Amino acid sequence: MEDIPFKDRVLEMPSGFSLIWPFRNQRRGTGPYELFLDNNALITSKWFFELPSTMRLGSVISPIHAYSEQWLSNPSFNENTEARIKEFIKPFQNAGVIFEKGHEIKMAQLLGQNDKESKTQWMMSYLYVVLLYRIVSSDKGDVMPRRLLRSLKDKDVPKFNGCIMLCTLAGYLKDNKGIKLIGDNKPAFSYISSFVDLHATNKNESTVDESYLRNRAGDISMWLTLPALLQNNYQQAGELVVVTQDKALKKLIFRCFPSVIHESGTMAFSFDENSFALEHSKKIWKLILENTSSISVKETTREEKFNRLSRLKIHVLEGAEESLVLEVDKVWNDWIVPGFFGEFTV
């Protein structure tokens, strides 16, 4: 299997945005490109005009993830969805990007018809966000979050191995706050710490509540979604490229845990041992192997999936403060349950 270094799979823009080719065994090609935008890349189009002209002309814009974030977090977008979509895509259209006729009408209809299902899908990783938060924010001597992470492999719960790997790395970096990614000038822990921290100014966060969990689950889904789409026969329009300004995603998560496409068509997250000095990479990899399971559970019914997710909720909340338990339960009842047994309209 070809292994392409991260530096050859990323294109940095002067504006601070990055284009990331997310699969470590797929090279950057000559296009066409399908640009998978996060919310900031949709609402701030200047990065697009920083691309080489040949790349701009050979690109298709895929903003569905950004639309979903707008729909789930911005009431003004919901009230006038078609007009807001037209406003967002106009700079790209002016630059020559083609959207299908009636794009804003179709997208607005799909967002409305799939409201409950979108909420469920958006929040599927939120219980791992809770575990990540507990690991990073834990006080010295609080061993419970690490114990919960280590014991996950022995529980009958959904195993999101990518998220387990991220939690494992977070724990290691918390214990080794001075280490840096190779070629980087900031401690690696600063990225995961900033990702987990509350952001009062730009995200209006004051506590770990529904808004916080929605924001972090959305950020993580930028990393999780493309492998999942391809696994479910997504018909891509070109080379899949993630566009994001999020520092934790572009500096740490996509670099350390790239996806791999196997010849069979299956996807898997991997740990790029070239991210850190060898002595640290060996220790991190050892911890990942200890925390992840190679056993795959075949869930046959939606009820079975729901029950296993329920057990994951109980597990990650063991020993948690009551305020956190209440917020996690609120998200469960308002976001997970209503759309869990529904089907997406396409």
BELVENKA-V224226 format. One record per backbone hydrogen bond with DSSP energy under -1.0 kcal/mol. NH is the residue of the N-H (numbers start at 1). CO is the residue of the C=O. Records with the same first field share a line. If there is no record, write none. Layout:
NH=CO, CO
This chain:
4=24
8=5
9=6
11=19
13=17
16=13
18=244
19=11
20=242
21=9
24=259
26=23
33=58
34=239
35=60
36=241
37=62
38=243
42=38
43=39
44=40
48=45
50=47
56=52
57=53
59=56
60=33
62=35
67=63
68=64
69=65
70=66
71=67
72=68
73=69
74=70
78=74
79=75
84=80
85=81
86=82
87=83
88=84
89=85
90=86
93=89
94=90
96=93
97=92
103=100
106=102
107=103
108=104
109=105
110=106
111=107
112=108
113=109
114=110
115=112
118=114
119=115
120=116
121=117
122=118
123=119
124=121
126=123
129=125
130=126
131=127
132=128
133=129
134=130
135=131
136=132
137=133
142=139
143=141
147=143
148=144
149=145
150=146
151=147
154=151
155=152
157=155
161=159
164=160
165=161
166=162
167=163
168=164
169=165
170=166
171=167
172=168
173=169
174=170
175=171
179=176
182=275
184=181
188=179
190=187
191=188
192=188
193=189
194=190
195=191
196=192
197=193
203=199
205=199
209=207
213=209
214=210
215=211
216=212
217=213
218=214
219=215
220=216
221=217
223=220
224=220
225=221
228=224
229=225
230=226
231=227
232=228
233=230
234=229
236=234
239=32
241=34
242=20
243=36
244=18
250=246
251=247
252=248
253=248
254=249
256=252
257=253
259=22
260=268
262=266
265=262
268=260
270=258
272=256
273=271
275=272
281=277
282=278
283=279
284=280
285=281
286=282
287=283
288=284
289=285
290=286
291=287
292=288
305=301
306=302
307=303
308=304
309=305
310=306
311=307
312=308
313=309
314=310
315=311
316=312
317=313
318=315
320=317
325=321
326=322
327=323
328=324
329=325
330=326
331=327
332=328
333=329
334=330
335=331
336=331
337=332
342=339
